[in-house]
Amino acid sequence: MRTREYLLIPLFEEFINDTTSGYRLQRNGKLIKPASIDNYHAALRLLRKFETNHKQVIIRNQEKLSQKEMIKERKYWKQFYFNFTKYPYDLGCFDNYVGSIIKCIRTFFNWLERDQLIAIGRFNKDFYVVKEDIPVITLQLEQLQFLIRDKNFEHSLPTHLKKAKDLFITGCTVALRFGDLIRLKWPNIEKMNGSCYLSTVSQKKPILPPASCFPILY
């Protein structure tokens, strides 16, 4: 007889393991992208932190629940969604981050139903994904030059802000996202004709050709 109750965290860990090992694939048969797996791990970390301040989340097989039990189940998941989305906001997170976590949760529930054959009902379909339009803020050339060349400003910064400034300037000059920058390693730096170049492939669909060399400008 199929178990009626499951703990969410162990199932979510199994979901990530199946994805990482390649047992779980995209619908077109391709492997799940590493960036998506990173998002799943971020969701798992948040779920673990959430459970340290709340009760363990229980997933119930709803296959043979009575009407009274189903009403109780609907209230349970409404309360989970309210508490779980409120938690990252209390930590200072923004709409787009919370929305990306909820997308991971919805994908996980789809996996439970399709791959694990657990009758989870449709209450998770009400987990709507919040999002916001982030205004694009650009620097003028003079501002960027200030960050690159002003030594007095640089010396006034603590070590961690110096590193953040250098990473930010690098992203501005080579047109790479933060996620691409933190994956760079020494083999990505190539020297040609006396100049240093950065050779990499962006993880997301780029505006430039997928494989490009960007000169290091400073």
Protein Blocks (a to p, Z undefined) as FASTA:
>chain_A
ZZfbdcfklmmmmmmmmmmnomaccfkopacdfklmmmmmmmmmmmmmmmmmmccddddd
fklgcfklmmmmmmmmmmmmmmmmmmmmmnopafklmmmmmmmmmmmmmmmmmmnopaeb
jmlmmmccdddddddddddfklmmmmmmmmklmmmpcfklmmmmmmmmmmmmnopafklm
mmpcfklpcceehiacdddddfbdcfbdfbdcdddfZZ
